[in-house]
Amino acid sequence: MNRLVHILMSPPCRMARLMLGEKRLPFAAQIADDPLRHLPVLLDEDGTAVTGIWAVTDRLETEHPDNPLVPEDAGERAEVLRLLDWTMTHFHDEVTRRIVFEKAAQAHTGSPMRRPPNMETVRSGRVALHDFLKALAPLPEERGFLACRELTLADLALAAHMSALDYYGEVPWTDIPAIAEWYTRLKSRPSFRPLLADRVPGQPPVLHYAELDF
Amino acid sequence: MNRLVHILMSPPCRMARLMLGEKRLPFAAQIADDPLRHLPVLLDEDGTAVTGIWAVTDRLETEHPDNPLVPEDAGERAEVLRLLDWTMTHFHDEVTRRIVFEKAAQAHTGSPMRRPPNMETVRSGRVALHDFLKALAPLPEERGFLACRELTLADLALAAHMSALDYYGEVPWTDIPAIAEWYTRLKSRPSFRPLLADRVPGQPPVLHYAELDF
């Protein structure tokens, strides 16, 4: 069986767990001893290590082309990878870093900065989150999923971030019903179950975190 | 001819310029009016836009498989993508953000934070840079290039960051001769020429920036 070395509140780690779930590949999840190392690490049955979300994505799409998470069509591919890259850079820097990385301990995020939470930073992240979700809302309404009619890496990347934000009760769901509807569909998938069982020691999730109708 | 919308000191933009050069694809480079937008953007001759380094990489590797920048071999692929991801996340956060993003204006980096340079942050970036380069030094010595015997995306990603750091005279070349030797080889390639001609208004590069023997 594959093993995945991860930490709980790191978006690329959460995304790797969702990808393995969508590919229906059973795996043993193991929390990293050193949260500052390069994660996630996927270990094959023969012990080969594949490190980082770019390499994990490439390996899983190449070796398990059933249930593809990147479409064949060039235009759709570009759109999936645009949203994936944007989520992992702009959304990460302006929202997740400013909220989740302030609220959760370094052991669960892998953030290189260790210092007390700064509420001004959290507030600036909330403003950016609200603006970004408003901008994203038309996508699942028009397309079905974020990039196209099918579930893709774009959905899993954003869901990885959103689920970490939701754990801390930071998503203004009622303001953005189209995104709430999209997230409810994601959350109902079997691949999501392990994430909904996450518990950060000393920081229980908000009550609705694991509920499928909220 | 392709067009590339970019900004001067953004590592993914610099990497896209190097990739186009290595693929021998002529392109017109155009500085983005809005440095905060998602960059780089590659515009085909028919006006199709491909946005972000992940999508640009996928498009160029798919449509221009000559001079491949990701090897076929699964183990080498994983190593290339591990180094690429590490450079774009860990190295970026701990070095480039702390040095280049402090020294260059937002118009040239696209950093979401706009505030005066913090010399303590720059100093912490210099410590991380020194440690990272010491750790990387054995790779080109043992392998030829960073990930394997051939030039790959791993080299272009690190060179994109290193060239921005070098512009500001921030690389301790004499301390890490193996990395200096690797960088001199990269810098001598035709793909590097446009980067060596970069000039940030009001901030000329250090004298050795464009010299091939330094």
Interface residues (C-beta under 8 A of the other chain):
Chain A: P12 H38 T48 V50 T51 G52 I53 W54 A55 D58 R59 T62 A74 G75 R77 A78 L81 R82 L84 D85 W86 T89 H90 D93 E94 P112
Chain B: P12 H38 T48 V50 T51 G52 I53 W54 A55 D58 R59 T62 A74 G75 R77 A78 E79 L81 R82 L84 D85 W86 T89 H90 D93 E94 P112
